[in-house]
Amino acid sequence: FPPRASDCDPTEVMAEAPFEQVGKAFVQHYYQTFDTNRAGLAMLYQEQSMFSWEGEKFQGVQNIMGKLQNLAFQQVAHQVTSLDCHPTAGDGVVVMVC
């Protein structure tokens, strides 16, 4: 039989899964870097990386960074309102950010 809610210890806190820790840390690092040193994002991309911006698609470090460094605005402060992290095959993590 599955446990009933009354059988669970309310003080027991479920530990955050490693993929959630990785996803949250990545999102924090990415947006902080985007907001303060956009050129620093280059190290997060590879030649097979894909990036989309308002319907345009870019592949590769040079193309992605070209777009990021030539955006119409120079200053921005992202505010993440929610994020969901999911494990993928090969120990990857996919993160959805709003």
Disulfide bonds with the S-S distance in Angstrom:
none
